[in-house]
């Protein structure tokens, strides 16, 4: 009704102006233009007031989120695997037939503990022969020594008897060392992970007979591409995720190599792990190495960022109560990681950004939550 009334008023003024034949036409035209401009302004003002106050005016429903200062981190994502520092294939030190096996899979063993016995019959026979000779030689030496104390006999005979004893004792020690080589022993403290040898097998140096693993000394190892080498150093923070056991560990890099492998063009990194019963060597490990951190940063979802002429902007909310409008704000982007973006400028703590429903919205469009 208001628009119609204003239109009729405008028509009446125009007719009235045309009816006065005595007035100057140029002045009449100027006066009419001024009246029209005034009426257009009143019409526009009334339309805005009606649009803002009329509940029937269509507004778009949106979802908003308040912007807060937070910590923004950027990561280098790589994949590695869990590795045991002490994962040993144990073999015999002396060739021969395996006569006894003393352990089974899963058994805890100590360093130096015998795992199996290789046939040592020849070694035992040699030791027994030398022990007999040594016993006889000791008896002869004792008599020579007693005579020498009485100044009977020559010094040469005494020294020869003593040297014979010494030689046989050294020979016996060597034979016993050789016999010890016929035992297959564990070189570390750990758990027997595999018993490869079988009774009657022919053992040989370098041929694995057992595998012993120390699961209390685990680490994650990974290779990092040459392009990231300058951004990764020993001591950097890293988040280790073990998807198989749904475990996440925030720790630090224990070692990052300085030399780039000429074949793979990568550097090696190691992350020590605390002992845990649910961790096993060769598990897949996902690593997120922190290479950038910003405190008190403004962080928003990447999906809410729009572009105009190549420049990024977001839609925020202005107004209160039932009179909410979209407001376009140009922003400066920092780094992005996954679905999060760091905002260098344009937004501040407490701003409200439109997170859903912003498609098709323009600056100053009316919205509702």
Buried (B, 14 or more C-beta within 10 A) or exposed (E): EEEEEBEEEBEEBBEEBEEEEEEEEEEBEEEBEEBEEEBEEEBEEEEEEEEEEEEEEEBBEBEBBEBEEBEBBBBBEBEBEBBBBBBBBBBBBBBBEBBEBEBEEEEEBEEEBBBBBBBBEEBEEBBEEBEEBBEEBBEBBEEBEEBBEEEEBEEEBBEEBBEBBEBBBEBBEEBEEBBBBBBBBBEBBBBBBBBEBEEEBEBBEEBEBBBBBBBBBBBBBBBBBEEBBEEBEEEBBBBBBBEEEEBEBEBEBBEBBEEBEEEEEBBBBBBBBEEBEEBBBEBEBBBBBBBBEBEEBBBBBEEBBBEEEEEBBBBBBBBEEEEBBBBBBEBEBBBBBEEBBBBEEBBEEEBBBBBEBBEEBEEEBBBEE
